[in-house]
Amino acid sequence: MHEHYHARYVWLLATVAALGGLLFGYDWVVIGGAKPFYEKFFRLESEQAVGWANSCALLGCLAGSILSGASADRFGRKKLLIGAALLFAVSSVATGWAQTFTGFVMWRIAGGVAIGIASNVSPVYIAEISPAPWRGRMVAMNQMTIVVGILAAQIVNWVIARPVDAGATAEMIRQSWNGQFGWRWMFTAVAVPAVVFLAGALAIPESPRWLATRGRKDRARRTLERIGGGAYADRELGEVLASAEAHQGGSRWAELLTPGVVKLLGIGVFLAVLQQWSGINVIFNYAEEIYRNAGYGVSDIMFNIVITGAINLVFTFVALAFVDRLGRRVLMLAGCGGIAVCHTLLGFSYFFGLKGLPVLICTLATIGCYGMSLAPVTWVLISEIFPNRIRGAAVSISVSALWIACFVLTFTFPILNRALGPARTFWLYAGICLAGFVFVLLKVSETKGKTLEEIEREYAGV
């Protein structure tokens, strides 16, 4: 049935929510460019200390994800978005101007809480305000803003960092402007978009689906009318209420243990873990080490990192163009297979001692495959496949698994790299991607073009 949607209004709401993704991307990746300098400032030398500095924020991500699950279902999506914006602003400044490593870690964890909240609530809010024919690209837009945030962090790092002499010692770097102040401004810069996000989050309405399931039908209908008109509002509100009535009388947390939902949780958790164990965040968070081992100097490394962000952004636009045309499943299969091939070639580059351009090409190809598949589509699927009443809690479980997997990946890379060498480490990630290909092929059904309530009935079997 053809309907006229109020595109400007829908895109405005989605854009505000997606600013959480932009801050997520910036705050997550800024550490990669700051790494050569704060490590010297805090005199971090062991693999464990380096791994902890890179991965400590993930504990906050996990805490934020767990916190936001029950909170988003209880208090609504909007309040959580406001809280995340405030925490982004405060933690970014405090991290940047920390005087001790302990303070640095504490505020990185606080920033991670904001990331965990945003990673849960932003895609859920977007999915719940999006008309079904647009939902894939709308939720994928959240990933696009994550990528914009990543690229912004990489550009800011590159602009702020001053040239470093090839023969500079650790102490020379520590005493330089980069070592004393440059890395601090890299973290602090995220406070500016955080304030913009806060203003937008205060202005947008609450999710109409959340309002409807809490009995606030008039408010829900007003927002749905602004999205698609009266007939659209009546139909969508009717479907949401029918879905809610079918589950009245039970505990939302008990509903998570029903067979159909447990199956969906298994799929959601697997996809979340796969997105991380595909190994891409190693390239982002340890880019300096990867390119240094490939023979690049510090200035070239900073420029290469900007290139990786640009490639990531370009291929995210590919996902936006095709996620509602080809569907989620095709893109996930293409991504798993492509990343496996690229990791295999990257491993051979290290195995045969190839330096420079071959390593750069392999990493860029890997990021391209990821940017058009696992990066956006995982978030789309996780935001779609769960029933309305428990979506916040179920997404929280899946995203919590994502952050646990990301912590394991980030913390173990320096250890694996030393024990196995870079070639075997990337071959390990390639094997994980092949396993992901088989899982998607056998277990993941298509969701494009269906309303959330249709997915609840057909995909979840409830």
C-alpha positions as CSV (number, residue, x, y, z in Angstrom):
1,M,0.0,0.0,0.0
2,H,1.4,3.4,-1.0
3,E,1.7,5.9,1.7
4,H,3.2,9.4,1.9
5,Y,5.7,9.7,4.8
6,H,6.9,13.1,6.1
7,A,10.5,12.5,5.1
8,R,11.9,15.7,6.6
9,Y,10.4,15.0,10.0
10,V,11.5,11.3,10.0
11,W,15.0,12.2,8.9
12,L,15.3,14.9,11.5
13,L,14.4,12.5,14.3
14,A,16.7,9.8,13.0
15,T,19.6,12.3,12.6
16,V,19.3,13.5,16.1
17,A,19.3,10.0,17.5
18,A,22.2,9.1,15.2
19,L,24.3,11.8,16.7
20,G,24.8,9.3,19.5
21,G,26.5,7.1,16.9
22,L,28.8,10.0,15.8
23,L,29.9,10.5,19.4
24,F,30.3,6.7,19.8
25,G,32.5,6.6,16.8
26,Y,34.7,9.5,17.8
27,D,35.1,8.6,21.4
28,W,35.9,5.0,20.5
29,V,38.5,5.6,17.8
30,V,40.2,8.8,19.1
31,I,42.4,6.7,21.3
32,G,44.1,5.2,18.2
33,G,45.7,8.5,17.2
34,A,46.4,9.6,20.7
35,K,48.0,6.2,21.6
36,P,51.6,7.1,20.6
37,F,51.6,10.1,22.9
38,Y,49.6,9.3,26.0
39,E,51.5,6.0,26.3
40,K,54.7,8.0,26.5
41,F,53.2,10.5,28.9
42,F,52.0,7.8,31.3
43,R,55.1,5.7,30.6
44,L,53.2,2.6,29.5
45,E,55.6,-0.2,28.4
46,S,54.1,-3.7,29.0
47,E,51.6,-5.4,26.7
48,Q,49.2,-5.6,29.6
49,A,49.3,-1.9,30.3
50,V,48.9,-1.0,26.6
51,G,46.1,-3.4,26.2
52,W,44.3,-2.1,29.4
53,A,44.6,1.5,28.2
54,N,43.0,0.6,24.9
55,S,40.4,-1.7,26.3
56,C,39.3,-0.2,29.6
57,A,36.6,1.9,28.0
58,L,34.9,-1.4,27.0
59,L,34.1,-2.1,30.6
60,G,32.1,1.1,30.6
61,C,30.5,0.1,27.3
62,L,29.4,-3.1,28.8
63,A,28.0,-1.3,31.9
64,G,26.2,1.3,29.8
65,S,24.7,-1.4,27.7
66,I,23.5,-3.4,30.6
67,L,22.2,-0.3,32.4
68,S,20.4,1.0,29.3
69,G,18.5,-2.3,28.6
70,A,16.1,-2.2,31.6
71,S,16.3,1.6,31.8
72,A,15.2,2.1,28.1
73,D,12.2,-0.1,28.6
74,R,11.3,1.5,31.9
75,F,12.0,5.2,31.4
76,G,11.9,5.5,27.6
77,R,14.4,6.1,24.9
78,K,14.6,9.9,25.1
79,K,15.8,10.1,28.7
80,L,18.6,7.7,27.9
81,L,19.8,9.7,24.9
82,I,19.9,12.8,27.0
83,G,21.9,11.0,29.7
84,A,24.4,9.7,27.1
85,A,24.9,13.2,25.7
86,L,25.7,14.6,29.1
87,L,28.1,11.8,29.9
88,F,29.9,12.2,26.5
89,A,30.5,15.9,27.2
90,V,31.9,15.5,30.7
91,S,34.0,12.4,30.2
92,S,35.7,13.7,27.1
93,V,37.0,16.8,28.8
94,A,38.0,14.9,32.0
95,T,39.8,12.2,30.0
96,G,41.7,14.7,28.0
97,W,43.0,16.6,31.1
98,A,43.6,13.6,33.4
99,Q,46.9,14.0,35.2
100,T,47.3,10.3,36.3
101,F,46.9,7.0,34.5
102,T,44.3,6.0,37.0
103,G,42.2,9.1,36.3
104,F,42.6,8.6,32.6
105,V,41.3,5.0,32.9
106,M,38.4,6.1,35.1
107,W,37.2,8.7,32.7
108,R,37.7,6.4,29.7
109,I,35.4,3.9,31.4
110,A,32.9,6.7,32.1
111,G,33.0,7.6,28.4
112,G,32.5,3.9,27.6
113,V,29.2,4.0,29.6
114,A,28.0,6.8,27.3
115,I,29.1,4.7,24.3
116,G,27.2,1.6,25.7
117,I,24.0,3.7,26.2
118,A,24.2,5.2,22.7
119,S,25.0,1.9,21.0
120,N,21.8,0.5,22.5
121,V,19.3,3.3,22.4
122,S,20.1,5.2,19.2
123,P,19.4,2.3,16.7
124,V,16.4,1.2,18.7
125,Y,14.9,4.7,18.7
126,I,15.6,5.0,14.9
127,A,14.0,1.6,14.2
128,E,10.9,2.5,16.2
129,I,10.2,5.8,14.4
130,S,11.0,4.5,10.9
131,P,8.4,3.4,8.3
132,A,9.1,-0.2,7.3
133,P,10.3,0.5,3.7
134,W,12.9,3.0,5.0
135,R,14.0,1.2,8.2
136,G,17.1,-0.5,6.9
137,R,18.7,2.6,5.6
138,M,17.5,4.7,8.5
139,V,19.1,2.4,11.1
140,A,22.2,2.0,8.8
141,M,22.4,5.8,9.0
142,N,23.3,5.3,12.7
143,Q,26.3,3.4,11.5
144,M,27.1,6.1,9.0
145,T,27.3,8.6,11.8
146,I,29.5,6.2,13.7
147,V,31.8,6.1,10.7
148,V,31.7,9.9,10.4
149,G,32.7,10.1,14.0
150,I,35.5,7.7,13.4
151,L,36.7,9.7,10.4
152,A,36.3,13.0,12.4
153,A,38.5,11.6,15.2
154,Q,41.1,10.5,12.7
155,I,41.2,13.9,11.0
156,V,41.3,15.7,14.3
157,N,44.1,13.5,15.5
158,W,46.0,14.1,12.2
159,V,45.5,17.9,12.3
160,I,46.4,18.2,16.0
161,A,49.5,16.0,16.0
162,R,52.7,17.8,15.0
163,P,55.4,16.1,12.9
164,V,57.6,13.7,14.9
165,D,61.2,13.1,13.9
166,A,61.9,9.5,12.8
167,G,64.7,9.2,15.4
168,A,62.8,10.7,18.3
169,T,63.1,8.7,21.6
170,A,60.2,7.9,23.9
171,E,61.3,10.6,26.3
172,M,61.6,13.2,23.5
173,I,58.0,12.4,22.4
174,R,56.9,12.6,26.0
175,Q,58.3,16.1,26.4
176,S,57.0,17.3,23.1
177,W,53.8,19.3,22.5
178,N,52.2,16.1,21.3
179,G,53.1,14.2,24.5
180,Q,52.1,17.0,26.9
181,F,49.1,18.6,25.2
182,G,48.3,17.3,21.7
183,W,46.6,14.0,22.9
184,R,44.6,15.9,25.4
185,W,42.9,18.1,22.8
186,M,42.2,15.0,20.7
187,F,40.0,13.7,23.5
188,T,38.5,17.1,24.5
189,A,37.2,17.9,21.0
190,V,34.3,15.5,21.3
191,A,32.6,17.9,23.8
192,V,31.4,20.2,21.0
193,P,29.2,17.6,19.1
194,A,28.1,16.3,22.5
195,V,26.5,19.6,23.3
196,V,24.7,19.6,19.9
197,F,23.5,16.1,20.6
198,L,22.2,17.1,24.0
199,A,20.2,20.0,22.5
200,G,18.7,17.7,19.9
201,A,17.8,15.0,22.4
202,L,15.9,17.5,24.5
203,A,13.8,18.5,21.5
204,I,12.8,15.2,19.9
205,P,9.6,13.3,21.0
206,E,9.7,9.9,22.8
207,S,9.5,6.8,20.7
208,P,5.8,6.2,19.7
209,R,6.1,2.5,20.1
210,W,7.4,2.8,23.6
211,L,4.6,5.3,24.5
212,A,2.0,2.9,23.0
213,T,3.2,-0.1,25.1
214,R,3.0,2.1,28.2
215,G,-0.6,3.1,27.6
216,R,0.1,6.6,26.3
217,K,-1.8,6.2,23.1
218,D,-2.6,9.8,22.4
219,R,1.0,10.9,22.5
220,A,2.1,7.9,20.4
221,R,-0.6,8.7,17.8
222,R,0.4,12.4,17.5
223,T,4.0,11.4,16.7
224,L,2.9,8.6,14.3
225,E,0.6,11.1,12.5
226,R,3.6,13.5,12.0
227,I,5.5,10.6,10.5
228,G,3.0,9.2,8.1
229,G,-0.5,10.8,8.5
230,G,-3.7,9.6,10.1
231,A,-4.2,6.3,8.3
232,Y,-0.6,5.3,9.0
233,A,-0.9,6.3,12.7
234,D,-4.1,4.2,13.1
235,R,-2.6,1.1,11.5
236,E,0.7,1.3,13.2
237,L,-0.9,2.0,16.6
238,G,-3.3,-0.9,16.1
239,E,-0.4,-3.3,15.4
240,V,1.6,-2.2,18.4
241,L,-1.4,-2.5,20.7
242,A,-2.3,-5.9,19.4
243,S,1.2,-7.1,19.9
244,A,1.2,-5.8,23.4
245,E,-2.1,-7.4,24.3
246,A,-0.9,-10.8,23.1
247,H,1.8,-10.7,25.8
248,Q,-0.2,-9.1,28.7
249,G,0.1,-10.7,32.2
250,G,3.7,-11.9,31.9
251,S,7.0,-10.6,33.1
252,R,9.1,-8.9,30.4
253,W,12.2,-10.5,31.8
254,A,10.5,-13.9,31.9
255,E,9.5,-13.4,28.3
256,L,13.2,-13.4,27.4
257,L,13.3,-17.0,28.4
258,T,10.5,-18.2,26.0
259,P,11.7,-20.5,23.2
260,G,11.2,-18.1,20.3
261,V,12.9,-15.2,22.0
262,V,15.8,-17.4,23.2
263,K,16.4,-18.4,19.6
264,L,16.4,-14.7,18.6
265,L,18.7,-13.8,21.4
266,G,21.1,-16.5,20.2
267,I,21.1,-15.0,16.8
268,G,21.5,-11.5,18.1
269,V,24.4,-12.4,20.4
270,F,26.2,-14.4,17.7
271,L,25.9,-11.5,15.2
272,A,27.1,-9.0,17.8
273,V,30.2,-11.2,18.7
274,L,30.9,-11.8,15.0
275,Q,30.9,-8.1,14.3
276,Q,33.7,-7.7,16.8
277,W,35.7,-10.9,16.3
278,S,35.9,-10.2,12.6
279,G,39.0,-8.3,13.8
280,I,38.2,-4.8,12.3
281,N,38.5,-2.9,15.6
282,V,42.1,-4.2,15.8
283,I,42.8,-2.3,12.7
284,F,41.2,0.9,14.1
285,N,42.5,0.7,17.7
286,Y,46.0,-0.6,16.9
287,A,46.4,1.1,13.5
288,E,49.6,2.8,14.8
289,E,51.2,-0.6,15.6
290,I,50.0,-2.4,12.5
291,Y,51.4,0.3,10.2
292,R,54.5,0.8,12.2
293,N,55.2,-3.0,11.8
294,A,54.6,-2.5,8.0
295,G,57.4,0.1,7.9
296,Y,55.5,3.4,8.1
297,G,56.7,6.4,10.1
298,V,54.6,8.3,12.6
299,S,53.4,11.0,10.2
300,D,52.6,8.5,7.4
301,I,50.8,6.4,10.0
302,M,48.5,9.3,11.0
303,F,47.7,10.0,7.3
304,N,47.0,6.2,6.7
305,I,44.6,6.2,9.6
306,V,42.7,9.1,7.9
307,I,42.5,7.0,4.7
308,T,41.0,4.0,6.6
309,G,38.3,6.3,8.0
310,A,37.5,7.7,4.5
311,I,37.2,4.2,3.0
312,N,35.0,3.2,5.9
313,L,32.7,6.2,5.2
314,V,32.5,5.5,1.4
315,F,31.5,1.9,1.9
316,T,28.9,2.8,4.5
317,F,27.1,4.7,1.8
318,V,27.1,1.5,-0.2
319,A,25.3,-0.2,2.6
320,L,22.8,2.7,2.8
321,A,22.1,2.3,-0.9
322,F,21.6,-1.5,-0.8
323,V,20.4,-2.6,2.6
324,D,16.7,-2.1,1.7
325,R,17.2,-3.3,-1.9
326,L,19.4,-6.4,-1.7
327,G,18.5,-7.0,1.9
328,R,20.3,-7.7,5.1
329,R,21.3,-11.3,4.5
330,V,23.1,-10.8,1.2
331,L,25.2,-8.0,2.6
332,M,26.1,-10.0,5.7
333,L,27.2,-13.0,3.5
334,A,29.2,-10.8,1.2
335,G,30.9,-9.1,4.2
336,C,31.9,-12.3,6.0
337,G,33.3,-13.8,2.9
338,G,35.1,-10.6,1.8
339,I,36.7,-10.0,5.2
340,A,37.9,-13.6,5.4
341,V,39.7,-13.3,2.1
342,C,41.2,-9.9,3.0
343,H,42.4,-11.1,6.4
344,T,44.0,-14.1,4.7
345,L,45.9,-11.9,2.2
346,L,46.9,-9.5,5.0
347,G,48.3,-12.5,6.9
348,F,50.3,-13.6,3.9
349,S,51.7,-10.0,3.5
350,Y,53.1,-10.3,7.1
351,F,54.2,-13.9,6.6
352,F,56.3,-13.0,3.6
353,G,57.6,-9.8,5.1
354,L,55.9,-7.5,2.7
355,K,56.0,-3.8,3.8
356,G,54.2,-0.6,2.9
357,L,51.6,-0.6,0.2
358,P,50.5,-4.3,0.3
359,V,49.6,-4.0,4.0
360,L,47.8,-0.7,3.4
361,I,45.8,-2.2,0.5
362,C,44.7,-5.3,2.5
363,T,43.6,-3.2,5.5
364,L,41.7,-0.8,3.3
365,A,39.9,-3.7,1.4
366,T,39.1,-5.3,4.8
367,I,37.6,-2.0,6.0
368,G,35.6,-1.6,2.8
369,C,34.0,-5.0,3.1
370,Y,33.2,-4.4,6.8
371,G,31.8,-0.9,6.1
372,M,29.2,-2.2,3.6
373,S,28.1,-5.2,5.7
374,L,28.9,-6.2,9.3
375,A,29.3,-2.7,10.5
376,P,25.8,-1.3,9.7
377,V,23.7,-4.5,9.0
378,T,24.5,-6.0,12.4
379,W,22.9,-3.0,14.1
380,V,19.9,-3.1,11.7
381,L,19.2,-6.8,12.5
382,I,19.7,-6.4,16.2
383,S,17.3,-3.4,16.3
384,E,14.6,-5.3,14.2
385,I,14.3,-8.9,15.3
386,F,13.0,-8.6,18.9
387,P,9.4,-8.0,20.0
388,N,8.4,-4.5,20.9
389,R,7.8,-5.0,24.6
390,I,11.2,-6.5,25.3
391,R,13.3,-4.8,22.6
392,G,15.3,-2.6,25.0
393,A,16.2,-5.6,27.2
394,A,16.9,-8.0,24.4
395,V,19.0,-5.4,22.5
396,S,20.9,-4.8,25.7
397,I,21.8,-8.5,26.0
398,S,23.0,-8.6,22.4
399,V,25.0,-5.3,22.7
400,S,26.4,-6.4,26.0
401,A,27.8,-9.5,24.3
402,L,29.2,-7.2,21.6
403,W,31.1,-5.2,24.1
404,I,32.4,-8.3,25.9
405,A,33.6,-9.6,22.6
406,C,35.2,-6.2,21.8
407,F,37.0,-6.2,25.1
408,V,38.3,-9.7,24.5
409,L,39.5,-8.7,21.0
410,T,41.1,-5.4,22.0
411,F,42.8,-6.7,25.2
412,T,44.1,-9.9,23.6
413,F,45.5,-8.5,20.3
414,P,48.9,-7.4,21.8
415,I,49.2,-10.9,23.4
416,L,48.2,-12.8,20.3
417,N,50.4,-10.6,18.2
418,R,53.4,-11.5,20.3
419,A,52.5,-15.2,20.7
420,L,51.4,-16.0,17.2
421,G,52.8,-13.2,15.1
422,P,50.6,-10.9,13.0
423,A,50.2,-13.4,10.1
424,R,48.6,-16.1,12.2
425,T,46.6,-13.6,14.3
426,F,44.9,-12.3,11.1
427,W,44.4,-15.9,9.8
428,L,42.6,-16.6,13.1
429,Y,40.2,-13.7,12.4
430,A,39.7,-15.0,8.9
431,G,38.6,-18.3,10.3
432,I,36.1,-16.6,12.5
433,C,34.6,-14.8,9.5
434,L,34.2,-18.0,7.6
435,A,32.3,-19.5,10.6
436,G,30.1,-16.4,10.5
437,F,29.4,-16.9,6.8
438,V,28.1,-20.4,7.5
439,F,26.0,-19.2,10.5
440,V,24.4,-16.4,8.5
441,L,23.7,-18.7,5.6
442,L,21.9,-21.3,7.8
443,K,20.3,-19.2,10.6
444,V,19.6,-15.6,9.5
445,S,16.4,-14.9,7.7
446,E,15.6,-11.8,5.7
447,T,13.7,-8.9,7.3
448,K,13.7,-6.2,4.6
449,G,10.3,-4.5,3.9
450,K,8.5,-5.9,7.0
451,T,7.1,-3.9,9.8
452,L,8.5,-4.6,13.3
453,E,5.3,-6.3,14.2
454,E,5.4,-8.5,11.1
455,I,8.9,-9.5,12.0
456,E,7.7,-10.3,15.5
457,R,5.1,-12.6,14.1
458,E,7.0,-14.2,11.2
459,Y,10.7,-14.1,12.3
460,A,10.3,-14.7,16.0
461,G,7.3,-17.1,15.6
462,V,5.3,-15.2,18.2
